[in-house]
Amino acid sequence: MRVLTLRPGPRALGFAAFTSERGRPRVRGTLRLRPAADLGAALDEALAELLGEHLPERWRPELVVIRAAHDGHAFSGPTAVTEDGLAALRRAAAAAPLQLPPAIGAGEAVRNALPGVPALLVFESTFFLTLPARERTYALDRATRTALRAARSGFHGLFHAEAADAVARARGELGRGAPARVASVCLQGKPEVAGVLGHRPLVVTSGATPLEGLPGEHDSGEIDPGIVLALAQTQELGPDEINELLTHRSGLSALGADVGDLGAILTSVDPSTELARAVFAHRLLLACGAAAAALGGLDAVVFSGAHAAAGAALQGPLVRQLSLALAADAGAIDVFTLDLGLDQVLARAGVQAWREAVQDRGQQRPERVATLR
């Protein structure tokens, strides 16, 4: 099946074209959006450029899959790009003001540029719908939680879902029927650990904003909230300045490791990166330990994401420490590395959701894949 994946953002449109959802992309790239244009108009222009200059006619899609980080609490899963679906997302945009407008704009652009081609919105947040209330909920009063829409959720649901599927397949081949207890380690620019039982997440390091959780390439990760107050009171920084400091001028690069992306930092032998590697390895160990505690043990660790290969530099000490803490044989914890990019897991998730919808509904182009929440 010919699939076009789109990853829209406020400043750029990422894309990849596949002639088979199980293969590698035939073409992949990123188009910068024209800054002065309205977001919808900019996405229209970018998609027109993509179709006109980057995508040969023989690769024209039979299905378009659009990624969004969050569904704004509007759907229970992937949804078809229809007028009803886009209208529901517009109503939900206030719940995800950064993530949803680009997804809505991309959906509208696809309807304009590729009429008659089915399209699907796939949300990273879907995987985390079944997080237990004890994990989702912050210890804030109800009025504050409601006003801020503050609830813990992960950012890399597609990779975690693929990791859970990979472990389930491997265990199935070995005749192991019980749901696996998995520490899913996604090594993206903003790294994340999820503790998954079978296919259900029980804990995740990320939160309501990108600041919670593990330190990333340029963001601080979890810190004492009092530091934010101190920045405002003693440094006289405003909200925008604090946000810029914590999300763009902190993280591993701020620890003397400004040598490149997360993968380069974790595999570097430069002495200047030693502190950054030590901090990240320590925080990763604590996160995986918390996942093992919530899961009641650990059967597998899975590395995924753009820098999954860098997991090789972490897995030896990580598995040894986890095994000591669990009083288990290190060989009892399987380690997997997923050699899949985001566009690949996005294409797989979209095609699977579309085919399931077609099969369930007995029609070629179901009007809605997910149900409204």
SVG drawing of the C-alpha trace seen along z (x, -y; Angstrom):
<svg xmlns="http://www.w3.org/2000/svg" viewBox="-20 -41 58 63">
<polyline fill="none" stroke="black" stroke-width="0.4" points="0.0,0.0 1.4,-3.4 1.4,-5.6 2.3,-9.2 3.1,-10.2 3.0,-13.9 4.4,-15.3 3.1,-18.9 4.5,-21.5 4.1,-25.2 7.3,-25.9 7.8,-22.8 6.2,-19.9 8.0,-16.5 7.0,-13.9 7.9,-10.4 6.5,-8.3 6.3,-4.5 5.4,-2.0 4.9,0.6 4.1,-0.3 6.5,2.5 9.4,1.1 11.7,-1.9 10.6,-5.3 11.3,-5.9 11.5,-9.7 11.7,-11.6 12.3,-15.2 11.2,-18.4 9.7,-21.5 10.0,-24.8 6.8,-26.8 6.7,-30.3 6.8,-32.4 4.6,-35.3 1.8,-33.0 -1.2,-31.9 -0.5,-28.4 -3.2,-26.8 -2.0,-28.7 1.6,-27.8 0.7,-24.1 -1.3,-24.3 1.8,-25.7 4.1,-23.1 1.9,-20.2 1.6,-21.6 5.4,-21.8 5.7,-18.3 3.3,-16.9 4.7,-18.9 8.5,-18.6 9.2,-15.7 6.7,-13.0 6.7,-11.2 3.4,-10.2 4.1,-6.5 4.4,-7.1 1.2,-9.0 -0.5,-7.8 -3.4,-5.5 -3.5,-6.6 -2.3,-9.7 -1.4,-9.4 -1.0,-12.6 0.7,-12.6 -0.5,-14.7 1.0,-14.6 -2.4,-15.0 -6.0,-14.6 -7.3,-17.3 -9.4,-14.6 -11.7,-14.4 -11.1,-10.8 -10.4,-7.3 -7.9,-6.6 -7.0,-7.3 -9.7,-9.2 -10.5,-9.7 -9.9,-13.2 -13.5,-14.2 -15.3,-17.5 -16.9,-16.0 -13.5,-14.8 -11.8,-18.2 -14.7,-20.0 -14.3,-17.9 -10.6,-18.7 -11.3,-22.5 -13.5,-22.3 -10.8,-20.5 -8.0,-22.8 -8.0,-24.6 -6.9,-21.4 -3.8,-21.1 -3.2,-24.6 0.4,-23.8 -0.2,-20.3 -3.7,-20.5 -3.6,-23.5 -0.8,-22.1 -2.6,-18.7 -5.9,-20.4 -4.2,-22.6 -2.5,-19.5 -5.8,-17.7 -7.5,-20.6 -4.5,-20.8 -4.8,-17.1 -8.5,-17.4 -7.8,-20.3 -4.8,-18.8 -5.8,-15.1 -9.6,-14.9 -10.8,-11.3 -7.6,-10.0 -8.4,-8.6 -6.5,-10.3 -6.1,-9.5 -5.0,-11.4 -3.0,-9.3 -2.3,-10.6 0.6,-9.8 -1.6,-10.4 -3.9,-7.4 -1.4,-4.9 -1.7,-6.6 -5.5,-6.6 -5.4,-3.6 -2.9,-5.1 -4.3,-4.5 -5.8,-7.5 -3.1,-7.3 -0.5,-8.0 -2.4,-10.6 -3.4,-12.7 -1.4,-15.5 -2.0,-16.4 -3.8,-19.6 -7.3,-20.6 -10.0,-19.7 -10.6,-23.3 -6.9,-23.9 -6.6,-20.6 -9.6,-21.4 -8.6,-25.0 -5.1,-23.9 -6.2,-20.6 -3.2,-19.3 -2.8,-15.5 0.3,-13.3 0.6,-11.8 3.4,-10.6 4.7,-12.1 6.0,-9.0 3.0,-6.6 3.7,-5.3 7.2,-4.0 6.0,-2.5 3.1,-0.7 5.6,0.7 7.9,1.8 5.1,3.6 4.1,5.3 7.7,6.4 8.1,8.0 4.7,9.7 5.7,11.2 9.1,12.4 7.5,14.0 4.8,15.6 7.4,17.3 8.9,18.7 5.5,19.9 5.4,17.4 1.8,16.4 1.8,14.1 1.8,10.3 5.3,9.0 6.6,6.4 8.4,3.9 10.6,0.8 10.1,-1.0 13.0,-3.5 12.3,-6.0 15.5,-7.8 14.2,-10.9 15.5,-14.4 13.0,-14.5 13.6,-11.0 10.9,-9.0 10.5,-5.8 7.1,-4.0 6.4,-1.0 4.1,1.3 2.3,4.4 1.4,6.3 0.1,3.3 -1.1,1.2 1.1,-1.7 1.2,-1.9 3.8,-4.7 5.4,-7.2 8.1,-9.8 6.7,-12.6 3.9,-14.9 1.5,-17.6 4.3,-19.6 7.7,-18.6 9.5,-19.7 8.7,-16.7 10.7,-13.5 14.2,-12.8 16.6,-15.6 16.6,-16.0 19.0,-17.5 18.1,-21.0 15.4,-20.8 16.0,-20.4 13.5,-17.6 12.2,-17.3 13.6,-19.8 12.6,-21.2 9.6,-23.6 11.1,-26.0 13.8,-26.7 11.2,-28.3 10.0,-30.6 13.7,-31.5 14.2,-32.4 11.2,-34.7 12.0,-36.2 15.8,-36.5 16.7,-36.7 13.6,-38.7 12.8,-36.5 9.4,-36.4 7.4,-33.3 8.7,-33.5 12.3,-33.9 12.0,-31.0 10.4,-28.8 13.3,-29.6 15.9,-28.8 14.4,-25.5 13.4,-24.2 16.1,-25.5 19.2,-26.4 19.2,-23.5 19.4,-19.7 22.4,-17.6 23.9,-20.3 24.0,-22.7 26.1,-20.1 29.1,-20.7 27.9,-18.2 27.1,-20.5 28.5,-17.9 25.3,-17.1 22.2,-15.2 21.3,-12.7 22.8,-9.8 26.1,-11.6 26.2,-12.6 25.5,-9.0 28.2,-7.4 30.8,-10.2 34.2,-9.5 34.9,-13.3 35.6,-14.0 33.4,-17.1 30.4,-14.8 31.1,-12.6 28.8,-14.5 25.9,-14.6 26.2,-10.9 26.4,-10.2 23.4,-12.3 21.3,-10.8 22.3,-7.2 21.4,-7.8 18.0,-9.3 17.3,-6.5 18.1,-3.9 15.8,-5.5 13.0,-5.7 13.4,-2.1 13.5,-1.1 10.3,-2.9 8.8,-1.1 9.9,2.2 8.4,1.4 5.1,0.5 5.1,3.6 6.1,5.9 9.3,7.0 10.8,6.7 10.9,9.0 12.4,6.7 14.0,3.4 13.3,2.0 15.2,-0.9 13.4,-2.8 13.4,-6.3 15.8,-8.2 18.7,-7.3 17.8,-3.7 21.2,-2.4 22.8,-4.5 21.0,-2.2 23.9,0.2 26.1,-2.2 23.6,-2.2 22.2,1.3 25.0,3.2 25.2,1.1 21.5,0.5 20.5,4.2 23.1,5.1 21.8,2.6 18.2,3.5 19.0,7.2 20.7,6.5 17.8,4.4 15.3,7.1 17.5,10.0 17.2,11.5 19.6,13.0 20.7,10.4 20.0,12.9 16.3,13.0 15.8,9.4 15.6,9.4 16.9,6.4 15.5,5.3 16.4,2.4 13.8,1.2 15.5,0.1 12.5,-2.0 12.1,-5.7 9.0,-7.8 7.7,-7.8 7.8,-4.0 5.9,-3.5 3.5,-6.2 2.8,-4.4 2.4,-1.1 0.0,-2.4 -2.1,-4.3 -2.4,-1.3 -3.3,1.0 -6.0,-1.3 -7.4,-1.8 -7.5,1.8 -9.2,2.7 -11.8,0.0 -12.5,1.3 -12.8,4.9 -15.0,3.9 -17.3,1.7 -17.4,3.7 -16.7,0.7 -13.8,-0.7 -13.7,-4.2 -15.2,-4.4 -16.2,-7.9 -14.8,-7.6 -12.2,-5.3 -12.3,-6.3 -15.3,-7.2 -15.7,-10.6 -14.9,-10.8"/>
</svg>
